Amino acid sequence: MQCNLCLSDFARLEQSHILPKGGYKRLWDDAEPNPNPYMILGGKAVQTSRQFTAPLFCSSCEQKISANGENWFFRNCVQKNGSFPMVDGALGSSPFVCRDGLSCYATCIMPKLDSRKLAYLGLSVFFRCSLFTFPNKRHPVCQLGNHSEPIRKYLHDGETWPDKIRLLVFLIKSPDIRFVTYFPKSQKMKGCEVHDFLMSGVYYRLMVGERIPDKYKQMCVMQGCHPVFLSNQVEVQLKRLAVKACVESSRFTPSVTVGRF
């Protein structure tokens, strides 16, 4: 079979995690008799150890993904004890911009925040979800269209950031939603499509298209000062989404939400 990242033919494919395994580990609550996270799927919230996997990448590419993003990310995202090295690093420096509840931090002058690895992890999750169809769904959650190939090339060689995408990164301060995870969901916006997901205290928003509004270029984690954000408005929206997922899960459009509740 062909590897979806390096395109090697006759490769032995691993069972790749759609959401990185480290993301699940931080949702387990060892203090509870049943440590497994809650998953909302098919209109019901149940505790389960289920992890979605699919034969996507060869062993070499799995190691590449770990080395280029996952290992660093899970050392610096929210930890099981509640600590959050990324947020600590941001709050330990002065924001580049602070206005209307939005704080922007320039990672280019913050040695403890590696914007390339942060971006690589997020982009790799969107790419995986573009290759995987959840149960009872007809199509993958993330449909990247003709932007899929430039994204694949970047994930494979790490050289040229795709021109028609913008990746925004928000760090979550609120302890209420640090242990909630959403698989990517998608919506259309004027001039582009928007995909987003939340995992281990980091919220990613990916915009792809030919007419992405110019203001988002400066907000992309791989542009300019390589910014990351803390946003009160984003956290309020994510809290509302978490409540809606639990209370009205049968009408919740994303495929899966997992977390401690």
N, C-alpha and C positions, 0 to 999 in steps of 0.2 A: 504494500500500500504506500501511497505517497504522503510524505510529511507535509503538513499544511504551512510550515514555516520555511524550511530550507528547500522544499520541493524535491527532496531526494526520493527517487523511485525505489520500490521494494524495501522500504524502511520498516523496521519493526516499531510499531507505534505504541507508546505508553498510554495508560489510562490517565489522561490529563484532567486535572481539576478545572472545572469551569470557573469557579471561585477558588482562589488559592487555598490550599489546605490550612495555612496559617490563619486565614480568616475565620475558619470554623473553630480552631483551637481557642481563640480568644472569646468565643461565645459560650464555651462550656463553663458552667458554674459548679465548681467542685464542692461548694458548701451545701448544695442541694442533694437530696436522695437520688433524684434523676438529674444528672448534670447536663443533659443534652439541651440544645437551644430549641426554642419554639420555631416552627416553620408554618407559614400560612400558604397553603396550597390547596387548590380545589375548593375554596370557600371554608376551610376548617383550619383552626390553629392546633397543632399537635406537637409534642416533644418528640424529636427523632434524631438519630445519628446519621441520617441519610446525607450523602454528599454527591452532588452531580458530577459525573465524569464522562469522558468520551475519548475514543482513540484519535487524538489530534496531532500530536507531535512525537518525533523520535526522541530517544534518550539524550542525544547531544543537544537538541533544541530545548528540552526541558531544563537541562543544566544551564543553558544560556539564559533562559528566562529567570531562573533563580539568581544567577550571578549578576545579571544586569538590573534587577529591580526587586525581586521578592525578598531576598535575604536582608537587604538594607531596610526595606519597608517594614518588615515585621520586627526588626530590632528597634524601630523608631516610632511605630504607630502606638495606639493605646494598648497598654499591657493588661493582663488579667487582674493585676492589683490596682488598676485605675490610673497608674502613671502614664504620661504621654510625652515622651521626649521631643517630638516635633513641636507641640504646642509650647512646651517649656523653652525650646530654642527660640521660637518666635517671640514669646512674651519677654524673653530676656534681652531683646533688642528693640529699637525704636521703629515704629511703623513708617513706611515710606509715605503713605497717605492714610489719613484717618478722617472719615466723614460719614455722617448719617448711619452710624452703626457698622460701617464697613472699614476694616483695617487691612492695608496692603503691606506686605513684608517682602523686601528684596532679598531673595535667597542668594543672589550673586555675591553678597557681602556677609553671608551667614554660613560658615564652614560646616556647621552641623546639619544643615539641610541640603541634601543633594537633589537638585531639581531634575537632573537627568534620570536618576533612578526612580524618583517620585513619578515622573511622567511615563517612564517605561512600564512601570507596574500598571498604572491606570490604562494605558493604551493596550497592553497585553490582555487585560480583562475584557475590554470592548471587542478586541479581535477574536478572542475565544468565543464570546457570546454571538459573534456573527457567524460562527461555524456550527453552532449547537442549537437544536430545537427542543424546547422543553416539552415534557409530556402534555398531550392534549392541545398542542399548538401546531399550526400549519407551517409557520416560518420561524426563523431565528428572531430573537427579540431585537437584536441590533442588525439592521441591514445597511451595510456600509457602501454598497454599490461599487462604483468605479474608484472609490477612495480606499477600498480594501487592499488593493495591490500596493500602493505607496505606503500604507501602514505596515503591511507584511514586510516590505523591503527595509523599512526603518527598524522594525523589531529584529530582523535578521542581521543587518550589518551595522545598525546604530549610527549611520553617517548623515543621511539627509532627512531632516524633519519634513513631513508632507506639507505641501504648500496650502492646500485647501481645507485644513483642519485647525481648530483652536481647542486647546485643552485647558480648562480652568480647574484650579485645585483650591478647595476650602477645608481648613482644619476646624474640627468641632470642639468647642470648649465645654459645652453642656454635658454633664455626666448622664443626663436623661436619655440621650440617644447615641452615646459612644459605643454602646454594645448592641446597636441595631444595625443590621446589614440588609441592603436591598440589592438584588441582582439588577443589572441594567434594564432600564425602560426607555422608551423612545417617544418623541413627539415632533411634530412639524412646526417650524417657525418660519416667518417670512424670510426667504432667501437661503434657508438651510434646514437641516434636521438636527435635533438635539437628543443626545443619549446621555444618561446619567446613572450613577450608582453610588452607594454609600457603603463603606467597609472600614471597620477598625478605626473609627474616628476621622476618616478622610472621605470627603465628598468630591467626586469627580463629575465634571460636566464637559462632554465632548460635542463640539459643533462641527459639522461637515457640510460642505456645499460650495457653490460658486459665488454666492452673494452674502457671505457672512458679514454682518455689520462691522464697520471698521473699528469700533470701540473695543471689540473683543480681541483684536490683535494684540493690543497692549496688555490685555489681561491674561494672555496665554502663558503658561508656565515655562514654555520654551522660547519666549520672545523677550527682548529688552532686558530688564533687570531680573527676569525669571521669577515673577511674583507668585506668592501664595496669599490666601485671604482668610480672615476671620470675619464672619458676617452674622449679625444678629438676625437679620431677615431670613437668611438661608436656614438658620437653626430653627426658627419659628415654623417655617414651611415644612421642614423635615419632621418636627414634632407632630404637626397636624397630620402628616402622611402616616406616621406610625400609629396614631390613634385611629385614623380611618381604616388602616390595614387590619387592626384588631377588631374594631366594632362592626365594620361593614366589609369583612374580608371577601364575601361572595361577590362583591362588586368591585373589588380591587384589581385594577388592570395589569400591574406588573405580575410576572409569573410567580415570583417567590420573594418572601420577606422572612428573614430569620433574625433571632436575637434573644436576649434575656428580657423577660417581661415580669 
